[in-house]
Amino acid sequence: MTPHPLVAGAARAVAGLAPAVRRLLCDDAILRDTKAAADRGYFTPDEDERVRSWFARYLTARSELSETIRDLRPLAQPRRDGEIRDATRMQAFIVAYAAACTLVNAGRGLVREIAHHTVVQRKLNEQHAGQRIPRKQYTAVYRSLTSPRHAWQLAQAIELADTNRDAIDAAAADPILAPVVDVIESNESVLRMGVRQYLRARLRYRWHSYRRRRASAAQQGLFHLAAASGRVIAEMRLPWHRDRLRRAHRAHLASLVRPGDVFVVRHDRVMSNLFLPGYWPHVALYVGSAADRATHAIEVDEACAAAWVDPHCVLEARKDGVLFRPLDDTLAVDAVVVLRPSLAAADVAAAIARAAIHHGKLYNFDFDFFTADRLVCTEVVYRAYEGIGGVTFPLQTRAGRLTLSAEDILDLAVANRGFETVAVFGTPHVGNRVVTGADAAHALAASYQAGRS
């Protein structure tokens, strides 16, 4: 049975996240930095920058895993007798269970391998405005690992997995689910914590919490710090949130866009956006309809053509991979900028063809810009346009890595270097309306002032 689209997307996300988490926890540079800081009693500025960047990537991966579990929960609820008889629900449970195994492994790896000293724990509990990391995130992760409620939920999940072990093993024959079964086999052991181990971990957390509260009280008295919200970021919910870009706005933008345009978007309710730098965190490439593909004589292989069918007209890298998506899906956001390349039609068609070959690849949770088998969102645009018609993207070094952020692409439009601003919606200066032309260019520049102040 072919997995449900939601299950297939979640499986791709877990298949990309699990190895990314493993590499994060085995990052030699971070292991050296944290050990050196623990030995001397403080972090140097270079170490501080690297650890902050690393922790932002870690929290992003953790948030994506939590979101994957939440997305699948309605499909994965078991029957009262503990069996999951519906095939779709069984598949959803397998993927959600793999995500939970990875999430717990990520938490224990942070506590045991990275934050092994109070100097490191204090550093990870600091607020960092640049990465939009709130205070006490290390404590939040530690608390979630030792929560009695979470322990009970994981015990239920283990019992369900044991009850349905034959179905999990059989899923290894499915090409979409096979990587997920591998994730379970590699990570499941971390869930099977005995009662004594759990109690010891809970006592260690209570001691950590006691020491942290004493230190925090002194700091708050000295520096008048605001009280922390206490909400665990990875578990935050915004069920009441409604995207500000409504149907009429999407229809207006649809009338303006052309194949090759770039969407730069902001979504206020996506938790992983909290850990991405800048006011504008995400981009997508508008490739047009199947009819546009024929009009511009864009040649693609059969698999790509089969996926690039109406209403799928946007190529976008998200946690479930690099996929063609409907415009309404991409524009389910709170703010958007539309950029247009200053290129001839033939060059735009060539760029779209270059981008299309990446359809179906996994998302790059390592944010390694030079690994072509997995892509981040900005890399789709970079690999489409770099070197075409003189377009060049200046890569920026951040925490020792060459990167291209969404705002780096916007910088080109602000400077009229290869891209122009077509439309803007949802910035503080514009509000809930679409502006175009010179007004759009001014609104984009103003959004930088709002986001970077």
Secondary structure, DSSP 4 states (H G I P E B T S, - for coil): -PPPHHHHHHHHHHHHHHHHHHHHHT-HHHHHHHHHHHHHTS--HHHHHHHHHHHHHHHHHHHHHHHHHHHHHHHHPPPTTS---SHHHHHHHHHHHHHHHHHHHHHHHIIIII--SHHHHHHHTS-BTTTTBPTTHHHHHHHHHT-HHHHHHHHHHHHHHHHTHHHHHHGGGSTTTHHHHHHHHHHGGGG---HHHHHHHHHHHHHHHHHHHHHHHHHHHHH-PPPP----GGG---TT---SS-HHHHHHHHHH--TT-EEEEE-TT-GGGGGSSSS--EEEEE---HHHHHHTT----HHHHHHS-TTEEEEEEETTEEEEEEHHHHT-SSEEEEEEE-S-HHHHHHHHHHHHTTTTPEE-TT--TT-TTEE-HHHHHHHHHTTGGG-----EEETTEEE--HHHHHHHHHTTSSEEEEEEES-TTT-SSEEEHHHHHHHHHHHHHHHH-
